[in-house]
């Protein structure tokens, strides 16, 4: 079974600085999908970014980008120019192409310091 | 579109009581899911459905039941509630395996 590991339970960053959240996963599949979700205090799960494993190019969405290292099974999220609204729990998630449910990591709580 | 809606938002149950958590989506998505989120943890899959009339167990199905009689609705039934079922429950849907999942706002359930 696939597993997702987020080794940083908590992180903090100064406003306007850059922070990187780590995620590793374990799979024997060659094709799959990876996601980062943000969960603010409202509890709503919000998609931040997605990556298809067959694409070599790292996904980017405005201030959010990923460093996808397929051989190392690593999928880190970089947040540039951090804003107070970025404070939230961030979850890394994996989806197999053969199955539809997501497998989540335990999350990283990000604090943004003004 | 309202997206994925869940009711109720909060509920307190006594041990042994039963209840149904409602989930509705208006996006005509075939795939629907129920997850639970315990404090300090990620989401764990309870049950899922790939279409009306088809359901399957996830990682933590014990103590729960589901049905999927229509594309729009995917209710989660708790029978004989136990304190271990205290959690936040999320419903989600997606149109296809390659797409993101769209989440409802969650239901916070406390069993005492």
Interface residues (C-beta under 8 A of the other chain):
Chain A: X4 X33 X35 X42 X43 X44 X45 X47 X50 X52 X91 X95 X97 X99 X100 X101 X102 X104 X105 X106 X107
Chain B: X31 X33 X35 X40 X41 X42 X43 X44 X45 X48 X50 X58 X88 X90 X92 X94 X97 X98 X100 X101 X103 X105 X106 X108
